[in-house]
Amino acid sequence: MKRPVILIFPTRKDDLTAMSVRYTDAVRCHGGIPLLIPMNTDAETLEAMCEKADGFLFSGGVDLDPSLYGEEKLNDTVEVDPVRDALEMTGLGIVLKTNKPIMGICRGIQSVNVGMGGTLYQDIPSQRPSDVCHRQSAPATEPTHEVRTLEGTFLRSVSGERFMTNSFHHQGVKDPAPGLRVAALAADGMIEALESVDDRFILLVQWHPEFTHSSDPVSDALFASFIEAAKA
């Protein structure tokens, strides 16, 4: 069986297209071929790349511009990158038409949700304070809070009912987009995962399984299911 090509929407540092090897290693260890999309890729080229790909990974990074979901910037904690926003929103429009598998991590759950018509909490500490620490100080390889999956979801079939995750975000899903359903919650009720309401593979998580895929069975299972869907 041929190895599936996974297009990764990366982050940006000045004029650099950047990506942690954690993402690419997680894709490769399950037989995928990771390819990064260069920043400033035009729509025609992006469409050609998506046509040749077998799956798409939306990675973590800075915040989305609140104007993308009809809001003004709340406060100075909101850090945006219009170049990356433009690439991902254009890309998502193309990706959704392909019906190929999608995985989103941290910013990735937020960008796919917003691109499909959902909304976000711009700053959880000021808009939805709780005792759950969603931006941990512990190393990324250490899970710090529990996530509970919802009954009947694909995620539960892959991960089980409860598990611990790492967490590095101050924004989160507020209203899921049409076509997406809640798959997991934190103890404070914050949405931790979304998935497609139909048979299409869309799996979006708020935590960072790329840091723990080699040591945590749940994290590994997320990438394994994504790559298996891309192979199909």
C-alpha positions as a Markdown table, in Angstrom:
| # | Residue | x | y | z |
|---|---|---|---|---|
| 1 | Met | 0.0 | 0.0 | 0.0 |
| 2 | Lys | 1.3 | 3.4 | -0.9 |
| 3 | Arg | 2.3 | 5.8 | 1.9 |
| 4 | Pro | -0.3 | 8.6 | 2.2 |
| 5 | Val | 0.9 | 12.2 | 1.7 |
| 6 | Ile | -0.1 | 14.5 | 4.6 |
| 7 | Leu | -0.2 | 18.2 | 3.9 |
| 8 | Ile | 0.6 | 20.2 | 7.0 |
| 9 | Phe | -0.5 | 23.8 | 7.5 |
| 10 | Pro | 2.5 | 25.2 | 9.4 |
| 11 | Thr | 3.2 | 28.2 | 11.5 |
| 12 | Arg | 5.2 | 31.3 | 10.5 |
| 13 | Lys | 8.2 | 33.1 | 12.0 |
| 14 | Asp | 8.9 | 36.4 | 10.1 |
| 15 | Asp | 9.6 | 35.2 | 6.6 |
| 16 | Leu | 10.1 | 31.6 | 7.5 |
| 17 | Thr | 7.7 | 28.7 | 7.2 |
| 18 | Ala | 8.2 | 26.8 | 10.4 |
| 19 | Met | 7.1 | 23.4 | 11.9 |
| 20 | Ser | 8.1 | 21.4 | 15.0 |
| 21 | Val | 9.5 | 18.0 | 14.1 |
| 22 | Arg | 7.0 | 16.6 | 16.7 |
| 23 | Tyr | 4.3 | 16.8 | 14.0 |
| 24 | Thr | 6.3 | 15.4 | 11.2 |
| 25 | Asp | 7.7 | 12.6 | 13.3 |
| 26 | Ala | 4.1 | 11.6 | 14.5 |
| 27 | Val | 3.0 | 11.4 | 10.8 |
| 28 | Arg | 6.1 | 9.5 | 9.6 |
| 29 | Cys | 6.0 | 6.9 | 12.4 |
| 30 | His | 2.6 | 5.7 | 11.1 |
| 31 | Gly | 3.7 | 5.6 | 7.5 |
| 32 | Gly | 2.6 | 9.0 | 6.3 |
| 33 | Ile | 4.7 | 11.4 | 4.2 |
| 34 | Pro | 4.6 | 14.9 | 5.8 |
| 35 | Leu | 4.8 | 17.9 | 3.5 |
| 36 | Leu | 4.7 | 21.5 | 4.6 |
| 37 | Ile | 2.7 | 24.1 | 2.8 |
| 38 | Pro | 4.9 | 27.2 | 2.3 |
| 39 | Met | 3.5 | 30.5 | 3.5 |
| 40 | Asn | 2.1 | 32.8 | 0.8 |
| 41 | Thr | 1.2 | 29.8 | -1.4 |
| 42 | Asp | -1.4 | 31.1 | -3.9 |
| 43 | Ala | -4.8 | 29.5 | -4.2 |
| 44 | Glu | -4.1 | 27.8 | -7.6 |
| 45 | Thr | -1.0 | 26.1 | -6.2 |
| 46 | Leu | -2.7 | 25.3 | -3.0 |
| 47 | Glu | -5.5 | 23.6 | -4.9 |
| 48 | Ala | -3.0 | 21.5 | -6.9 |
| 49 | Met | -1.2 | 20.4 | -3.7 |
| 50 | Cys | -4.5 | 19.5 | -2.0 |
| 51 | Glu | -5.5 | 17.4 | -5.0 |
| 52 | Lys | -2.3 | 15.3 | -4.7 |
| 53 | Ala | -2.6 | 14.9 | -0.9 |
| 54 | Asp | -4.3 | 12.1 | 1.0 |
| 55 | Gly | -4.9 | 14.0 | 4.3 |
| 56 | Phe | -4.5 | 17.4 | 6.0 |
| 57 | Leu | -3.1 | 18.4 | 9.3 |
| 58 | Phe | -3.8 | 21.9 | 10.8 |
| 59 | Ser | -1.1 | 22.5 | 13.5 |
| 60 | Gly | -0.9 | 24.7 | 16.6 |
| 61 | Gly | 0.2 | 28.4 | 16.8 |
| 62 | Val | -1.0 | 31.9 | 17.5 |
| 63 | Asp | -4.6 | 33.1 | 17.6 |
| 64 | Leu | -7.1 | 33.6 | 14.8 |
| 65 | Asp | -8.2 | 37.1 | 14.0 |
| 66 | Pro | -11.6 | 37.5 | 15.8 |
| 67 | Ser | -13.0 | 39.3 | 12.7 |
| 68 | Leu | -13.1 | 35.8 | 11.1 |
| 69 | Tyr | -16.0 | 35.0 | 13.4 |
| 70 | Gly | -17.6 | 38.4 | 13.5 |
| 71 | Glu | -16.0 | 39.8 | 16.7 |
| 72 | Glu | -13.6 | 42.6 | 17.5 |
| 73 | Lys | -10.3 | 41.9 | 19.4 |
| 74 | Leu | -11.1 | 41.5 | 23.1 |
| 75 | Asn | -7.8 | 42.4 | 24.7 |
| 76 | Asp | -4.0 | 42.4 | 24.3 |
| 77 | Thr | -3.7 | 38.6 | 24.9 |
| 78 | Val | -5.0 | 38.0 | 21.4 |
| 79 | Glu | -2.1 | 37.5 | 19.1 |
| 80 | Val | -2.9 | 37.1 | 15.4 |
| 81 | Asp | -1.1 | 36.4 | 12.1 |
| 82 | Pro | -3.0 | 37.6 | 9.1 |
| 83 | Val | -0.7 | 35.8 | 6.6 |
| 84 | Arg | -1.4 | 32.4 | 8.3 |
| 85 | Asp | -5.1 | 33.1 | 8.6 |
| 86 | Ala | -5.3 | 33.8 | 4.9 |
| 87 | Leu | -3.5 | 30.6 | 4.0 |
| 88 | Glu | -5.6 | 28.4 | 6.3 |
| 89 | Met | -9.0 | 29.9 | 5.4 |
| 90 | Thr | -8.2 | 29.6 | 1.7 |
| 91 | Gly | -6.8 | 26.1 | 2.2 |
| 92 | Leu | -9.7 | 24.9 | 4.3 |
| 93 | Gly | -12.2 | 26.0 | 1.6 |
| 94 | Ile | -10.3 | 23.8 | -0.8 |
| 95 | Val | -9.7 | 20.9 | 1.7 |
| 96 | Leu | -13.4 | 20.6 | 2.6 |
| 97 | Lys | -14.3 | 20.0 | -1.1 |
| 98 | Thr | -11.9 | 17.0 | -1.3 |
| 99 | Asn | -13.7 | 14.9 | 1.3 |
| 100 | Lys | -10.2 | 13.7 | 2.5 |
| 101 | Pro | -9.3 | 13.2 | 6.2 |
| 102 | Ile | -8.6 | 16.3 | 8.4 |
| 103 | Met | -6.8 | 16.4 | 11.7 |
| 104 | Gly | -6.5 | 19.6 | 13.8 |
| 105 | Ile | -4.3 | 20.3 | 16.8 |
| 106 | Cys | -4.7 | 23.2 | 19.3 |
| 107 | Arg | -5.0 | 26.2 | 16.9 |
| 108 | Gly | -6.0 | 23.6 | 14.4 |
| 109 | Ile | -9.3 | 22.8 | 16.1 |
| 110 | Gln | -10.0 | 26.5 | 16.3 |
| 111 | Ser | -9.1 | 27.3 | 12.6 |
| 112 | Val | -11.2 | 24.4 | 11.2 |
| 113 | Asn | -14.1 | 25.3 | 13.5 |
| 114 | Val | -14.0 | 29.0 | 12.5 |
| 115 | Gly | -13.5 | 28.2 | 8.8 |
| 116 | Met | -16.6 | 26.0 | 8.9 |
| 117 | Gly | -18.7 | 28.7 | 10.7 |
| 118 | Gly | -18.1 | 28.3 | 14.4 |
| 119 | Thr | -16.9 | 30.7 | 17.1 |
| 120 | Leu | -14.2 | 30.9 | 19.8 |
| 121 | Tyr | -13.7 | 32.2 | 23.3 |
| 122 | Gln | -10.9 | 34.8 | 22.6 |
| 123 | Asp | -9.5 | 34.6 | 26.1 |
| 124 | Ile | -10.6 | 31.8 | 28.5 |
| 125 | Pro | -9.2 | 33.3 | 31.7 |
| 126 | Ser | -11.2 | 36.5 | 31.3 |
| 127 | Gln | -14.3 | 35.1 | 29.5 |
| 128 | Arg | -14.7 | 31.7 | 31.2 |
| 129 | Pro | -12.5 | 31.5 | 34.3 |
| 130 | Ser | -12.2 | 28.1 | 36.0 |
| 131 | Asp | -10.0 | 25.9 | 38.2 |
| 132 | Val | -8.8 | 23.9 | 35.1 |
| 133 | Cys | -5.4 | 25.2 | 33.9 |
| 134 | His | -5.6 | 25.3 | 30.1 |
| 135 | Arg | -2.1 | 26.8 | 29.7 |
| 136 | Gln | 0.2 | 24.6 | 31.8 |
| 137 | Ser | 3.6 | 25.5 | 33.0 |
| 138 | Ala | 4.7 | 21.8 | 33.1 |
| 139 | Pro | 6.7 | 20.4 | 30.1 |
| 140 | Ala | 4.6 | 19.6 | 27.0 |
| 141 | Thr | 5.4 | 15.9 | 27.5 |
| 142 | Glu | 3.5 | 15.9 | 30.8 |
| 143 | Pro | -0.3 | 15.6 | 30.8 |
| 144 | Thr | -1.9 | 17.9 | 33.4 |
| 145 | His | -5.7 | 17.7 | 33.1 |
| 146 | Glu | -8.4 | 15.2 | 32.4 |
| 147 | Val | -10.6 | 15.0 | 29.3 |
| 148 | Arg | -13.8 | 13.1 | 29.1 |
| 149 | Thr | -15.1 | 11.8 | 25.7 |
| 150 | Leu | -18.8 | 11.8 | 24.9 |
| 151 | Glu | -20.7 | 8.6 | 24.4 |
| 152 | Gly | -21.2 | 7.5 | 20.8 |
| 153 | Thr | -18.4 | 9.5 | 19.4 |
| 154 | Phe | -15.6 | 8.3 | 17.2 |
| 155 | Leu | -13.1 | 9.7 | 19.6 |
| 156 | Arg | -14.3 | 7.5 | 22.4 |
| 157 | Ser | -14.0 | 4.4 | 20.2 |
| 158 | Val | -10.4 | 5.3 | 19.7 |
| 159 | Ser | -9.4 | 6.7 | 23.1 |
| 160 | Gly | -11.7 | 5.4 | 25.7 |
| 161 | Glu | -13.9 | 7.5 | 28.1 |
| 162 | Arg | -11.3 | 9.4 | 30.2 |
| 163 | Phe | -7.6 | 10.3 | 29.8 |
| 164 | Met | -5.1 | 13.0 | 30.7 |
| 165 | Thr | -3.9 | 15.6 | 28.2 |
| 166 | Asn | -1.3 | 18.4 | 28.0 |
| 167 | Ser | -2.7 | 21.9 | 27.5 |
| 168 | Phe | -1.2 | 25.1 | 26.0 |
| 169 | His | -4.0 | 27.5 | 25.0 |
| 170 | His | -5.9 | 30.5 | 26.2 |
| 171 | Gln | -8.6 | 30.4 | 23.5 |
| 172 | Gly | -11.1 | 27.6 | 22.9 |
| 173 | Val | -14.2 | 26.6 | 20.9 |
| 174 | Lys | -17.3 | 28.4 | 21.9 |
| 175 | Asp | -19.9 | 27.4 | 19.3 |
| 176 | Pro | -19.2 | 24.3 | 17.2 |
| 177 | Ala | -19.6 | 24.9 | 13.5 |
| 178 | Pro | -22.4 | 23.3 | 11.5 |
| 179 | Gly | -21.2 | 19.8 | 10.5 |
| 180 | Leu | -19.1 | 19.4 | 13.7 |
| 181 | Arg | -20.1 | 17.9 | 17.0 |
| 182 | Val | -18.5 | 17.9 | 20.5 |
| 183 | Ala | -16.4 | 14.8 | 21.1 |
| 184 | Ala | -14.8 | 15.6 | 24.4 |
| 185 | Leu | -15.0 | 18.1 | 27.4 |
| 186 | Ala | -12.7 | 19.2 | 30.1 |
| 187 | Ala | -13.9 | 19.1 | 33.8 |
| 188 | Asp | -14.9 | 22.7 | 33.5 |
| 189 | Gly | -17.1 | 22.1 | 30.4 |
| 190 | Met | -14.6 | 23.6 | 27.9 |
| 191 | Ile | -14.8 | 21.8 | 24.5 |
| 192 | Glu | -11.6 | 19.7 | 24.1 |
| 193 | Ala | -12.4 | 17.9 | 20.8 |
| 194 | Leu | -14.7 | 18.1 | 17.8 |
| 195 | Glu | -15.4 | 15.6 | 15.1 |
| 196 | Ser | -17.6 | 15.3 | 12.0 |
| 197 | Val | -21.3 | 14.6 | 12.4 |
| 198 | Asp | -21.1 | 12.2 | 9.4 |
| 199 | Asp | -18.7 | 9.5 | 8.3 |
| 200 | Arg | -16.1 | 11.9 | 7.0 |
| 201 | Phe | -12.8 | 11.8 | 9.1 |
| 202 | Ile | -12.5 | 15.1 | 10.8 |
| 203 | Leu | -10.8 | 14.9 | 14.2 |
| 204 | Leu | -9.9 | 18.1 | 16.0 |
| 205 | Val | -8.3 | 18.2 | 19.5 |
| 206 | Gln | -7.4 | 21.1 | 21.7 |
| 207 | Trp | -4.4 | 19.4 | 23.3 |
| 208 | His | -1.0 | 18.5 | 21.8 |
| 209 | Pro | -0.7 | 14.7 | 21.1 |
| 210 | Glu | 2.3 | 15.2 | 18.9 |
| 211 | Phe | 4.4 | 15.7 | 22.1 |
| 212 | Thr | 3.2 | 12.4 | 23.6 |
| 213 | His | 2.5 | 10.1 | 20.7 |
| 214 | Ser | 5.6 | 7.9 | 21.4 |
| 215 | Ser | 4.7 | 7.5 | 25.1 |
| 216 | Asp | 0.9 | 7.7 | 25.4 |
| 217 | Pro | -1.4 | 5.1 | 23.8 |
| 218 | Val | -4.2 | 7.6 | 23.3 |
| 219 | Ser | -2.1 | 10.2 | 21.6 |
| 220 | Asp | -0.6 | 7.5 | 19.4 |
| 221 | Ala | -4.1 | 6.1 | 18.5 |
| 222 | Leu | -5.2 | 9.6 | 17.3 |
| 223 | Phe | -2.4 | 9.7 | 14.7 |
| 224 | Ala | -2.8 | 6.1 | 13.8 |
| 225 | Ser | -6.5 | 6.5 | 13.0 |
| 226 | Phe | -5.8 | 9.7 | 11.0 |
| 227 | Ile | -3.1 | 8.0 | 8.9 |
| 228 | Glu | -5.2 | 4.9 | 8.4 |
| 229 | Ala | -8.1 | 7.1 | 7.1 |
| 230 | Ala | -5.7 | 8.8 | 4.8 |
| 231 | Lys | -4.5 | 5.5 | 3.4 |
| 232 | Ala | -8.1 | 4.6 | 2.6 |
